[in-house]
Amino acid sequence: MPELTTIFQSLGRFLTTQDPSLQFCSLQFLALFVVFFLGYLLIGQRRRTAMMVYVVAFNLFFAFKANGVLMLLLPVTTALSWQLTRTIRQSQTPRWRAIWLAVVIVADLLPLLYFKYTNFLVGSLSALFASNFAPLDILLPVGISFYTFQAISYSVDVYRNRFKEDVTLLEYAFYLTFFPLLFAGPITRAGTLLTQLRDKHHLILQRSVYAGLWLIIVGLLKKGLVADYIAQYNNWIFDDPMGYSGFEDMVGLLGYALQIYLDFSGYSDVSIGLAALLGFRLRDNFSYPYQSLNVTEFWHRWHISLSTWFRDYLYIPLGGNRVGRWRHYWNLFFTMIVAGLWHGASWMFVIWGAMHGAAQVVHKMCRPWLDRIPNSLPVRILSCALTFIFLLFTWVFFRSSDIPTALSLMERIFTDFDWAYAAPFFRARPVYSLFLIVGYSLLFMHDRTYRLLERMFVESPWMLKLILLVVTIQLLINFSTGSIQPFIYSQF
């Protein structure tokens, strides 16, 4: 039977071939997840060991599809981090516990430093000493920053006795390789995931399944529909800002601010939704960040799992705000520099982090005067507008490939901006314009409105849920750009 032979050959190629396009928002992944989910339901969560083996096997397969042979780094990191952390737990003296903690942190960080920062470091030294440098052929494993940070948080929490339960290697592998979190977070603490995994009464509840489905639909619309569509024009702007008018560059900058939020928050929604379908409750990773009244508040709302990680494992160990005034400012500024560098091995990310660090320091310094200003509606609107404008122009450095490109973009906006371009632009790009207007309108939606929509979906008939899912998938197909746009944060 030639048809059967072809099917088996195709299946064999799928199982043994790397495919980075297998992302959450791809139809291929959604079909694969349905097959996986049926097996997950058949095994059942009461057969806990079998369930964990099944999920870990799928986790590693998913890692292989994204990284090829580099996925071997994940199980090696898992086994090494687990064993070294057990040594911390078994050590009797504070001195040896501290030594083993340093060892496990270095062991976790070394692969990240090598794959992500080798070329950056050598290139910077080469530029400093005016020598020729050919970048090394180093591929960055997708998701290495996220699972490295999860491994470090587990080890530090064990060292601090914040997580006192002894876990098996299988449990730890489930935690560190859990596929909804593997490549995009949210960066989840052991106390959140492993506690639920060990709960004997932990079951998949109907309401959590429906809430998870809601998040998946919202995430697909955010990332797979709007963010991927508007990315095309945004890329043109940042590739050649001098080739467009100031108005077009400004629209592209607004588009990128919307794109990066929808891209990452949409991917986080899908991640949290997939986990909910499997019976695990994860914390929200975004909370209307563009509604922030200052930069400090922005970092309480944006990429919450990362900002709290830096707070708990870098800022507080440096002394946080429990030190002198200027040391406190330095701790804050330095933490944001490191956060910027975490996003990518480039001086552009360092500049971006420095801008946010400086803004937070200025905000802290001005708090005594700012607190005297009445918290009226006009003041809140003005604060929100000024904060958003600042954020908008920090995205210029985040997205631009180099400083000349960033300066060129801002120069065009400030010297060649003309509202006369608006009408022709809207006529030429009606879908982009519509997505931009609707997208920004929804960004300032009140949380009560969103929760109402979520509750209406959860309580709606199953047929309506199915129709909404089918319509969402059809929209993804209709507006597809030919390929799924790379998830922005996968490069970090």
C-alpha positions in Angstrom: 0.0 0.0 0.0 1.9 3.1 -1.3 -0.3 5.5 0.6 0.4 3.8 3.9 4.2 3.8 3.2 4.0 7.5 2.4 2.2 8.2 5.7 4.8 6.3 7.7 7.7 8.1 5.8 6.1 11.5 6.6 5.6 10.5 10.2 9.2 9.4 10.4 10.5 12.7 9.0 8.3 14.6 11.4 9.6 12.7 14.4 13.3 12.9 13.4 13.6 16.4 11.8 14.1 19.7 13.5 11.4 22.3 12.7 11.6 25.7 14.4 8.3 26.7 12.8 6.5 24.4 15.3 5.3 27.3 17.5 2.2 27.6 19.7 0.4 29.7 17.1 1.0 27.4 14.2 -1.7 25.1 13.0 0.8 22.2 13.0 1.3 22.6 16.8 -2.4 22.9 17.5 -3.0 19.6 15.7 -0.1 18.0 17.5 -1.4 19.3 20.9 -4.8 17.8 20.3 -3.1 14.3 19.8 -1.0 14.9 22.9 -4.0 16.1 25.0 -6.0 13.0 24.1 -3.2 10.8 25.3 -2.9 13.0 28.5 -6.6 12.4 29.2 -6.3 8.7 28.6 -3.4 8.4 31.1 -5.2 10.5 33.7 -3.6 12.5 36.4 -4.2 9.8 39.1 -1.5 7.7 37.4 1.0 10.4 38.3 4.3 8.7 37.3 3.0 7.6 33.9 1.6 11.1 33.4 4.9 12.8 34.2 6.9 10.4 32.0 4.4 11.1 29.1 4.6 14.9 29.6 8.4 15.0 30.0 8.8 12.9 26.8 6.6 15.4 24.9 8.6 18.3 26.5 11.8 16.9 25.1 10.3 16.2 21.7 9.1 19.7 21.6 12.6 21.0 22.5 14.1 18.8 19.8 11.8 20.2 17.2 13.0 23.7 18.1 16.7 23.1 18.7 17.7 19.9 17.1 20.7 18.2 18.8 21.1 21.3 21.0 18.1 20.1 22.9 20.5 17.7 24.7 21.5 20.7 26.7 18.1 20.7 28.4 18.2 17.2 30.0 21.9 17.7 30.9 21.1 21.0 32.7 18.1 19.3 34.3 20.1 16.4 35.7 23.1 18.5 36.8 21.0 21.2 38.4 18.8 18.7 40.3 21.9 16.8 41.6 23.8 19.9 42.7 20.7 21.3 44.4 20.2 18.0 46.3 23.8 18.5 47.6 22.8 22.0 48.9 19.8 20.4 50.7 22.0 17.7 52.3 24.8 20.0 53.3 24.9 20.6 57.1 26.9 23.9 57.3 26.0 27.3 56.0 29.4 27.6 54.4 29.1 24.5 52.3 25.5 25.3 51.4 26.8 28.7 50.1 29.6 27.0 48.2 27.3 24.5 46.5 24.9 27.3 45.6 27.6 29.2 43.9 28.6 26.0 42.0 25.1 25.3 40.8 24.5 28.9 39.7 27.8 28.9 37.8 26.9 25.5 36.2 23.5 26.8 35.2 24.8 30.1 33.8 27.8 28.8 31.8 25.8 27.4 28.9 23.7 30.6 28.7 26.9 32.8 28.9 28.6 30.8 26.2 25.8 30.5 23.7 24.4 34.0 24.2 27.3 36.3 25.0 30.5 34.9 23.6 30.2 36.7 20.3 29.1 39.9 22.1 32.0 39.8 24.5 34.7 39.0 21.9 33.2 41.5 19.4 33.2 44.3 22.1 36.9 43.5 22.9 37.8 43.4 19.3 36.2 46.8 18.7 38.0 48.2 21.8 41.4 47.0 20.6 40.7 47.7 16.9 41.3 44.1 15.9 39.5 42.0 13.2 36.9 39.6 14.5 34.9 37.0 12.7 31.8 36.0 14.8 31.8 32.4 15.9 29.2 30.0 14.4 27.2 29.7 17.6 23.5 29.0 17.6 21.4 30.2 20.5 19.2 27.4 21.8 15.6 28.6 22.0 14.3 29.1 25.5 17.7 28.7 27.2 17.2 32.0 29.2 13.9 30.9 30.5 14.7 27.5 31.8 18.1 28.7 33.1 16.3 31.3 35.2 13.8 28.7 36.5 16.7 26.4 37.5 18.4 29.1 39.4 15.2 30.2 41.2 14.7 26.6 42.3 18.3 26.2 43.7 18.1 29.6 45.5 14.7 28.8 47.0 16.1 25.5 48.3 19.1 27.3 49.7 16.9 29.9 51.4 14.6 27.1 52.7 11.7 28.7 50.9 11.1 25.4 49.1 11.7 22.6 51.6 10.2 19.6 49.8 12.6 17.0 48.3 11.7 16.3 44.7 12.6 13.4 42.5 14.5 13.8 39.2 11.3 13.0 37.3 9.4 15.8 39.1 12.2 18.2 38.6 12.4 17.3 34.9 8.6 17.9 34.6 9.1 21.4 36.2 12.1 22.5 34.2 11.1 21.1 30.8 7.3 21.8 31.0 6.6 22.7 27.4 4.1 25.5 27.9 6.8 27.4 29.8 9.9 26.1 28.0 10.4 28.8 25.4 8.5 31.8 26.6 7.8 31.5 30.2 6.2 32.9 32.3 9.2 32.1 34.5 7.5 29.9 37.1 8.8 29.1 40.6 9.0 25.5 41.9 6.5 26.3 44.6 3.9 27.2 42.0 4.2 24.2 39.7 5.6 21.4 41.8 3.1 22.1 44.6 0.2 21.6 42.1 1.9 18.5 40.6 2.1 16.9 44.1 -1.5 17.7 45.0 -3.2 14.3 45.3 -6.6 15.9 44.7 -5.3 17.9 41.7 -7.8 17.3 38.9 -8.6 18.9 35.6 -11.7 21.0 36.3 -14.2 21.9 33.6 -14.1 25.6 34.5 -10.2 25.7 34.3 -10.4 24.0 30.9 -12.8 26.6 29.5 -10.7 29.4 31.0 -7.7 27.9 29.4 -9.5 27.7 26.1 -10.4 31.4 26.4 -6.8 32.3 27.0 -5.7 30.3 24.0 -8.2 32.0 21.7 -7.2 35.4 23.0 -3.5 34.6 22.7 -3.9 33.3 19.1 -5.8 36.5 18.1 -3.1 38.7 19.8 0.0 36.9 18.5 -1.0 34.9 15.5 -3.4 37.4 13.9 -2.6 41.0 14.9 1.0 40.9 15.9 2.1 38.8 13.0 0.2 40.9 10.5 1.4 44.3 11.6 5.0 43.0 12.0 5.5 43.1 8.2 5.1 46.9 8.0 7.0 47.5 11.2 10.0 45.5 9.9 10.1 47.7 6.8 10.2 50.8 8.9 13.0 49.6 11.2 15.0 48.2 8.3 15.0 51.5 6.4 13.5 54.4 8.4 15.0 57.0 6.0 13.0 55.5 3.2 9.7 56.6 4.7 8.1 59.9 5.9 8.1 60.9 9.5 4.4 60.1 9.7 5.0 56.6 8.4 7.9 56.1 10.8 5.8 57.2 13.7 3.0 54.8 12.7 5.6 52.0 12.5 6.9 52.9 15.9 3.4 52.8 17.3 2.9 49.5 15.5 6.0 48.0 17.1 4.9 49.0 20.6 1.6 47.3 19.9 3.3 44.3 18.2 5.8 43.5 21.0 3.1 43.6 23.6 0.6 41.5 21.7 3.4 39.1 20.6 4.6 38.4 24.1 1.4 38.7 26.0 -0.4 36.6 23.4 2.3 33.9 23.6 2.0 34.1 27.4 -1.8 33.7 27.2 -1.4 30.6 25.1 1.2 29.2 27.5 -1.0 29.8 30.5 -4.0 28.5 28.6 -2.3 25.2 27.6 -1.2 24.7 31.2 -4.8 25.3 32.4 -6.0 22.6 30.0 -3.5 20.2 31.7 -4.9 21.3 35.1 -2.1 23.7 36.2 -2.8 27.3 37.2 -0.1 29.7 36.3 0.1 33.4 37.3 -0.6 36.2 34.8 2.4 37.6 33.1 1.0 41.0 32.0 -1.5 43.4 33.5 -2.3 46.3 31.1 1.3 47.7 31.1 0.5 50.7 28.8 -2.0 51.9 31.4 1.0 52.6 33.8 1.3 56.0 35.4 5.1 55.8 35.7 8.0 53.5 34.7 8.2 51.8 38.1 4.5 50.8 37.7 5.2 49.6 34.2 7.7 47.0 35.5 5.0 45.8 37.9 2.7 45.2 35.0 5.1 44.1 32.1 6.6 40.6 32.0 5.8 40.2 35.6 7.5 36.9 36.0 10.8 38.3 34.8 10.6 41.6 36.7 9.9 39.7 40.0 12.7 37.3 39.2 15.2 40.1 38.9 13.7 41.7 42.1 14.0 38.5 44.2 17.3 37.1 42.8 19.3 40.1 41.9 17.9 43.4 43.3 17.2 42.2 46.8 20.5 40.2 47.2 22.3 43.4 46.2 20.6 45.1 49.1 17.5 46.4 47.4 16.2 49.5 49.2 17.5 48.5 52.6 20.8 50.3 52.0 21.8 53.9 51.7 20.0 56.2 49.2 22.6 56.3 46.5 23.4 52.6 46.9 19.7 51.9 46.5 19.7 53.9 43.2 22.7 52.0 42.0 21.0 48.7 42.8 18.0 49.7 40.8 20.0 51.0 37.8 22.3 48.0 37.7 19.4 45.6 37.9 17.8 47.2 34.8 21.2 47.1 33.0 21.3 43.4 33.6 17.7 43.0 32.6 18.4 44.9 29.3 21.4 42.6 28.6 19.3 39.6 29.4 17.1 40.5 26.4 20.0 40.2 24.0 23.7 40.4 23.5 23.8 43.9 22.1 24.7 47.4 23.3 21.3 48.4 22.1 19.7 46.4 24.8 22.1 47.8 27.4 21.0 51.3 26.3 17.4 50.3 26.6 18.0 48.9 30.1 19.9 52.0 31.1 17.1 54.2 30.0 14.6 52.3 32.1 17.0 52.2 35.0 17.6 55.9 34.8 13.9 56.6 34.6 13.2 54.6 37.7 15.9 56.3 39.6 14.6 59.7 38.6 11.1 58.6 39.6 12.4 57.4 43.0 14.2 60.7 43.6 11.1 62.8 42.7 8.7 60.8 44.8 8.5 63.3 47.6 7.3 66.0 45.2 5.2 63.7 43.0 3.3 62.4 46.0 2.1 66.0 46.7 0.3 66.2 43.3 -3.4 65.4 43.6 -4.4 62.0 42.2 -7.1 63.5 39.9 -8.2 62.2 36.6 -6.4 64.8 34.5 -3.2 64.1 36.4 -3.6 60.4 35.8 -4.2 60.9 32.1 -1.2 63.1 31.8 1.0 60.7 33.7 -0.1 57.8 31.6 0.5 59.8 28.4 4.0 60.9 29.4 4.9 57.3 30.5 3.7 55.9 27.2 5.7 58.4 25.2 8.8 57.5 27.2 8.1 53.8 26.6 7.5 54.4 22.9 10.9 55.9 22.3 12.7 53.3 24.4 11.3 50.7 22.0 13.3 52.6 19.3 16.5 51.4 20.8 15.1 48.0 21.7 14.1 47.2 18.1 16.7 49.1 16.1 19.8 47.2 14.9 22.2 49.9 15.8 22.4 53.5 17.1 22.4 55.2 13.6 19.2 53.4 12.7 17.6 54.5 16.0 18.7 58.1 15.5 17.6 58.1 11.9 14.1 57.0 12.9 13.7 59.7 15.5 15.2 62.3 13.2 12.5 61.5 10.6 9.7 61.6 13.1 10.8 65.0 14.6 11.8 66.7 11.3 9.5 65.2 8.7 6.2 64.6 10.4 3.1 65.8 8.4 -0.5 64.9 9.1 -1.1 65.1 5.3 0.3 61.6 5.0 -2.5 60.2 7.2 -5.4 59.9 4.7 -3.2 58.3 2.0 -1.7 55.9 4.5 -5.1 54.8 5.8 -6.4 54.2 2.3 -3.2 52.3 1.3 -3.1 50.1 4.5 -6.7 49.8 5.8 -6.2 46.5 7.6 -3.0 47.6 9.3 -4.7 50.9 10.4 -7.8 49.0 11.6 -5.6 46.6 13.7 -3.7 49.5 15.1 -6.8 51.5 16.2 -8.6 48.5 17.6 -5.5 47.1 19.2 -4.8 50.3 21.1 -8.4 50.7 22.1 -8.4 47.3 23.7 -5.1 48.0 25.5 -6.9 50.6 27.6 -9.9 48.3 28.3 -10.8 48.1 32.0 -10.0 44.8 33.7 -13.6 44.4 34.8 -14.7 44.5 31.1 -12.1 41.8 30.2 -13.2 39.6 33.2 -16.8 40.0 32.1 -16.0 38.8 28.6 -14.0 35.9 30.0 -16.9 34.9 32.3 -19.4 35.1 29.5 -17.2 32.8 27.4 -16.7 30.3 30.2 -20.5 30.1 30.9 -21.5 30.0 27.2 -22.7 26.8 25.5 -20.0 24.5 24.2 -21.2 25.0 20.7 -20.5 28.7 20.9 -17.0 28.0 22.3 -16.3 25.7 19.3 -17.5 28.3 16.8 -15.3 31.0 18.3 -12.3 28.6 18.2 -13.0 27.7 14.5 -13.5 31.4 13.6 -10.2 32.2 15.3 -8.3 29.5 13.4 -10.0 30.6 10.1 -8.8 34.2 10.8 -5.3 32.9 11.3 -5.4 31.1 8.0 -7.0 34.1 6.1 -4.5 36.7 7.4 -1.5 34.4 7.3 1.7 36.0 5.9 2.9 32.8 4.5 4.8 31.7 7.7 4.4 32.3 11.4 6.5 35.3 12.5 9.2 34.3 14.9 8.2 34.9 18.5 10.1 38.0 19.5 11.2 36.8 22.9 12.5 33.4 21.5 15.7 35.2 20.7 16.2 36.2 24.3 
